[in-house]
Amino acid sequence: MAELPPELGKHPRGTLAVVGLYGVIFILAWLAFFFFVYAPRGVVGR
C-alpha cells in the first residue's frame, strides 16, 4: 500500500474554535427559546 501524505487527515487550524463557537451559539439560542417562549407558557396539558 502507498504511504499517505502526512498532512492528510489533519483539520485546518481554527476548525475546533469555529465548531465550538457554533455550539455555544446553538446552546444560547436554545436557552433563549426555552426561557422566553416555552417557560412562560407553563406546563403542557394544564
N, C-alpha and C positions, 0 to 999 in steps of 0.2 A: 504494500500500500504506500502511496506517496505521502510524504510528510506535509502536514498542513502549515501554512504560514503562521508565525507566532501572533500576528495581530488579529487573526480570525477568531471570532467568538468574543472579543472584548467589546464592551459598550463604550460609546463616546463619553468623554468627560462631561460631567454635569447631568447625566441621564438620571441618576438617583435623586439629585436635587429637584429636577423637573417633576419626576413621578411623585416625590414626597410633597411638593407644592400642590399638585393636583389633588393628592389625597387629603391634605389639610383643607383645601377649598371645598372639597366634597363634604367632609365632615362638618365644617362650619355651616354650609348651606343646609345640610340635613338637620342640624340642631336648630337653625333659624326657622325652618318649616315646622319642626316639632313644637317649639315653644311659642311661636307666633301664630300658627294656624291650627294645629291639632290640639294642643293643651287647653286653649281657651274654650274649645267646644265641649270638653268634658268626656266622660266615659261613653262609649258607643253602646246603644241599647237601653239607655235610661232616659 
